[in-house]
Amino acid sequence: MGNDVDVDVRMRGFSRRMEVAAARSLILSRCSPLEPCPVPLAEAWDRVLAVDVVAPRDVPPFRRAAMDGYALRAEETFGASSYSPIEFHLVGESLPGAAFEGSVGTGEAVRIMTGAPVPDGANAVVMAEYARETDDRVAVMEPVPPGKNVSEPGEDIRKGTVVLKAGRRLRPQDVGVLSSLGISEVLVHRRPRVRLVITGNELLPAGSEPMGHKIVDANSVILDALVRRDGGVPDMPGIVPDNRDAIEQAIVQNDADVILVSGGTSVGREDHAPLIVASRGELLVHGVAMRPSSPTGFGVVEGKLVFLLPGNPVSCLAAYDIFAGPAIRRMGGRSTRLPYATCKLPLARKITSALGRLDYVRVKVEEGKVEPIATSGASILSSAVFADGFVLVPPDSEGFPPGEDVLVYLYDPTPLPAADNE
């Protein structure tokens, strides 16, 4: 256990808080990409390659037509024009998947469609627009050089070429090129399994109707969506009561790679999670210099990463983004950078902060300017819903004045029309 970590801060508060950069560095030092596993090509999209992909063959594997027209010997078209066409004997047809089986001889041509194999003996394709077919004859009205409108083997990809490098997050077109190479499965990093431990006697299951003095759990569905976004596989067995034994069992008895504890992580009498992590493993961080999310913690229990996230929804969201998300993404082989589109725009009003603390400020973008949302309540989830994104005020700043350009992290994946993309 770290010597500088407050273990039992219940009803006392934090005597010190770790700087965000130091906490992130410590967290990322404790995680690395998970072992590779093979997946079928149909399931490879958005997964992260664990090894380089080397082309096992040429693409295309044979000479094929790049245009609809007529395959022939280019040299025999020299001198052709619309006034003086050169005629060829039409001896057959080549279609995609149904090649012309013979060879093109002197004075002969084969009707051919785009993508079809170019027959032996032919070395060019005259576009259909420059030819006129009549019965078994075709008149060519434009000369073509050798190789014209013919895709050679390996023109797209050469055998032995490194097509995709390890660490690449596969896009739809990447999966397509793998298929064109005849690859049926790829080695990718295993997705981290993430257990959601949502605690609180006051909570009703997500989707319930509010009743009495109980509130409906929102953090489980927020975290479930965030984990899926970051390539993890979430598991949430149910709400855990504010009972030390129940929370300890939920943390220890599972096969997850990462455990996200939401609630019971601060300074209240029933906040057991930090003590459990300290007693069963290492409590490396508890209390960070960040607003909101100061009660955030992190540790390791039986080799598993455990994140202690605040119960207040906005604090939970912010703490996940800054601390847990980067770790989950790294374990899945992804980038640790924040996965948001960004833009730089001027502030409509000032943002104030305190030196030594990172501030996660929810903002709206209106008429091309950034408007801070006038609430600091970590339980006001609607402030994040109405926000277009957030601005991070670094610890070495006391804020930003009106008119200063600030970097906005946008909750929506597509930048706003008024924004200048960074």
Residue pairs with C-beta under 8 A, 6 or more apart in sequence:
1 7
1 278
1 282
1 283
1 284
2 282
2 283
2 284
2 285
4 16
4 18
5 278
5 283
5 284
5 285
5 286
5 287
6 14
6 15
6 16
6 286
6 287
7 274
7 275
7 278
7 283
7 286
8 274
8 275
9 15
9 266
9 267
9 274
9 286
9 287
10 267
10 268
10 269
10 271
11 267
11 268
11 269
12 267
13 267
14 267
14 286
14 287
14 294
14 295
16 287
17 287
17 288
17 289
17 290
17 294
18 285
18 287
18 288
18 289
19 288
19 289
19 356
19 395
20 288
20 289
20 290
20 322
20 358
20 395
21 395
23 285
23 288
23 296
23 298
23 323
24 322
24 323
24 326
26 284
26 285
26 298
27 284
27 285
27 298
27 305
27 323
27 326
27 327
28 326
28 327
28 330
28 336
30 284
30 300
30 305
30 327
31 305
31 327
31 330
31 331
32 330
32 331
33 48
33 50
33 189
33 330
33 331
33 332
33 333
34 189
34 190
34 191
34 192
34 257
34 331
34 332
34 333
35 189
35 190
36 50
36 51
36 187
36 188
36 189
36 190
37 187
37 188
37 189
37 190
38 185
38 186
38 187
38 188
39 47
39 185
39 186
39 188
40 184
40 185
41 175
41 178
41 179
41 183
41 184
41 185
41 186
44 170
44 175
44 178
44 185
44 186
44 188
45 170
45 171
45 172
45 175
46 169
46 170
46 231
47 169
47 170
47 186
47 188
47 189
47 191
47 231
48 167
48 168
48 169
48 170
48 188
48 189
48 231
48 332
48 333
48 334
49 164
49 165
49 166
49 167
49 168
49 170
49 186
49 187
49 188
49 189
49 333
50 166
50 187
50 188
50 189
50 333
51 166
51 187
52 162
52 164
52 165
52 166
53 162
53 163
53 164
53 178
53 181
53 183
53 186
54 160
54 161
54 162
54 163
55 157
55 158
55 159
55 160
55 161
55 162
55 163
55 181
56 159
56 181
56 182
56 183
57 159
57 181
57 182
58 153
58 154
58 157
58 158
58 159
59 154
59 156
59 157
59 177
59 180
59 181
60 151
60 153
60 154
60 155
60 156
61 153
62 117
62 153
63 117
63 118
63 150
63 151
63 152
63 153
64 115
64 116
64 117
64 118
64 150
64 151
65 71
65 94
65 112
65 113
65 114
65 115
65 116
65 117
65 118
65 125
65 149
65 150
65 151
66 114
66 125
66 149
66 150
66 151
67 114
67 125
67 127
67 128
67 149
68 112
68 113
68 114
68 127
68 128
69 112
69 125
69 126
69 127
69 128
69 129
69 130
69 131
69 149
70 88
70 90
70 109
70 110
70 111
70 112
70 125
70 126
70 128
70 131
70 138
70 140
71 94
71 100
71 104
71 109
71 110
71 112
71 118
71 119
71 122
71 124
71 125
72 88
72 104
72 108
72 109
72 110
72 122
72 124
72 125
72 126
72 140
73 104
73 106
73 121
73 122
73 123
73 124
74 123
74 124
74 143
74 144
74 145
74 146
74 147
74 148
75 146
76 86
76 88
76 106
76 107
77 86
77 124
77 126
77 140
77 142
77 143
77 144
78 143
79 86
79 143
80 86
80 140
80 141
80 142
80 143
81 141
81 142
82 141
82 142
85 132
85 139
85 140
85 141
86 139
86 140
87 137
87 138
87 139
87 140
88 107
88 108
88 109
88 137
88 138
88 139
88 140
89 107
89 108
89 109
89 136
89 137
90 108
90 109
90 110
90 111
90 133
90 136
90 137
90 138
91 102
91 104
91 105
91 108
91 109
91 110
92 100
92 102
92 110
92 111
92 119
93 100
93 110
93 111
93 112
94 100
94 110
94 111
94 112
94 113
94 116
94 117
94 118
94 119
95 112
95 113
95 116
96 113
96 114
96 115
96 116
97 116
98 116
99 116
99 117
99 119
100 110
100 112
100 117
100 119
102 119
102 120
103 119
103 120
103 121
104 110
104 119
104 120
104 121
104 122
105 121
108 121
109 122
109 126
109 138
109 140
110 119
110 122
111 133
111 138
112 118
112 119
112 125
118 125
118 150
123 146
123 147
123 150
124 144
124 145
124 146
124 147
124 148
124 149
124 150
125 144
125 148
125 149
125 150
126 140
126 142
126 144
126 148
126 149
127 142
127 149
130 140
130 141
130 142
131 138
131 139
131 140
131 141
132 138
132 139
132 141
133 139
156 180
157 163
157 177
157 180
157 181
163 177
163 178
163 181
164 170
164 174
164 177
164 178
167 333
168 174
169 333
169 334
170 178
170 186
170 188
178 186
188 333
189 331
189 332
189 333
190 332
191 231
191 232
191 233
191 332
192 231
192 232
192 233
192 257
192 258
192 328
192 331
192 332
193 232
193 233
193 235
193 255
193 256
193 257
193 258
194 227
194 232
194 233
194 234
194 235
194 256
194 257
194 258
194 259
194 260
194 328
195 234
195 235
195 236
195 237
195 250
195 254
195 256
195 258
195 259
195 260
196 220
196 223
196 224
196 227
196 234
196 235
196 236
196 260
196 262
197 240
197 247
197 250
197 251
197 259
197 260
197 261
197 262
198 217
198 219
198 220
198 223
198 236
198 239
198 240
198 262
198 263
199 239
199 240
199 241
199 242
199 247
199 261
199 262
199 263
199 264
199 273
199 311
200 217
200 239
200 241
200 242
200 263
200 264
200 311
201 241
201 242
201 270
202 213
202 214
202 215
203 214
203 215
203 216
203 217
203 239
203 263
204 210
204 211
204 214
204 215
204 216
204 217
204 239
205 216
205 217
205 238
205 239
206 216
206 217
206 218
206 220
206 221
207 216
208 216
209 216
210 216
217 239
218 313
218 381
219 262
219 263
219 309
219 311
219 313
219 316
220 236
220 239
220 262
222 313
222 316
222 317
222 320
223 234
223 236
223 260
223 262
223 309
223 316
223 320
224 234
224 236
226 317
226 320
226 321
226 325
227 233
227 234
227 260
227 328
228 234
229 339
230 325
230 328
230 329
230 332
230 334
230 339
231 328
231 329
231 332
231 334
232 258
232 328
232 331
232 332
235 254
235 256
237 250
240 246
240 247
240 250
242 263
242 264
242 270
242 272
243 272
244 272
244 275
244 276
247 261
247 264
247 272
247 273
247 276
248 272
248 276
248 280
251 259
251 261
251 273
251 276
251 277
251 280
251 301
251 306
252 280
252 301
252 302
256 304
257 304
257 305
257 331
258 304
258 305
258 306
258 307
258 324
258 327
258 328
258 331
259 301
259 304
259 305
259 306
259 307
260 307
260 309
260 320
260 324
261 273
261 306
261 307
261 308
261 309
262 309
262 310
262 311
262 316
263 309
263 310
263 311
264 270
264 271
264 272
264 273
264 311
265 271
265 273
265 274
265 286
265 295
265 296
265 297
265 308
265 309
265 310
265 311
266 295
266 310
266 311
267 295
273 297
273 308
274 283
274 286
274 297
274 308
276 301
277 283
277 297
277 299
277 301
277 306
277 308
278 299
280 301
280 302
281 299
281 300
281 301
281 302
281 306
282 299
282 300
282 301
283 297
283 299
284 298
284 299
284 300
285 296
285 297
285 298
285 299
286 295
286 296
286 297
286 298
286 308
287 294
287 295
287 296
287 297
288 294
288 296
288 323
289 356
289 357
289 358
289 395
290 296
290 318
290 319
290 322
290 357
290 358
290 359
290 360
291 353
291 357
291 358
291 359
291 360
291 376
292 310
292 312
292 314
292 315
292 318
292 360
292 376
292 378
293 309
293 310
293 315
293 316
293 318
293 319
293 322
293 360
293 378
295 308
295 310
295 315
296 307
296 308
296 309
296 310
296 315
296 319
296 323
297 307
297 308
298 305
298 306
298 307
298 308
298 323
299 306
299 308
300 306
305 327
307 319
307 320
307 323
307 324
307 327
309 315
309 316
309 319
309 320
309 324
310 316
310 319
310 378
312 378
312 379
313 378
313 379
313 381
313 384
314 362
314 377
314 378
314 379
314 380
314 381
314 383
314 384
315 378
317 384
318 360
318 390
321 338
321 360
322 358
322 360
325 338
325 339
326 336
326 337
327 336
329 335
329 336
329 339
330 336
338 409
340 389
340 409
340 410
340 411
340 413
341 409
341 410
341 412
341 413
341 414
341 415
341 421
342 407
342 408
342 409
342 410
342 415
342 421
342 422
343 365
343 407
343 408
343 410
343 415
343 416
343 419
343 420
343 421
343 422
344 405
344 406
344 407
344 408
344 419
344 420
344 422
345 365
345 368
345 369
345 370
345 405
345 406
345 408
345 418
345 419
345 420
346 368
346 369
346 370
346 402
346 403
346 404
346 405
346 406
347 369
347 370
347 372
347 400
347 401
347 402
347 403
347 404
347 405
347 406
348 366
348 369
348 370
348 371
348 402
349 371
349 372
349 402
350 399
350 400
350 401
350 402
351 359
351 361
351 372
351 391
351 393
351 399
351 400
351 406
352 398
352 399
353 359
353 393
353 397
353 398
353 399
354 398
355 395
355 396
355 397
355 398
356 395
357 395
358 392
358 393
358 394
358 395
359 392
359 393
360 390
360 392
361 372
361 373
361 390
361 391
361 392
361 393
362 372
362 373
362 375
362 383
362 384
362 387
362 389
362 390
363 370
363 371
363 372
363 373
363 387
363 388
363 389
363 390
363 391
363 408
364 370
364 371
364 373
364 386
364 387
364 388
365 371
365 388
365 389
365 408
365 416
365 418
365 419
367 418
368 418
368 419
370 391
370 406
370 408
372 391
373 383
373 386
373 387
375 383
377 383
384 411
387 411
388 408
388 410
388 411
388 412
388 416
389 408
389 409
389 410
389 411
389 412
390 408
390 409
390 411
391 400
391 406
391 407
391 408
391 409
392 407
392 409
393 399
393 400
400 406
407 422
408 419
410 416
410 419
415 421
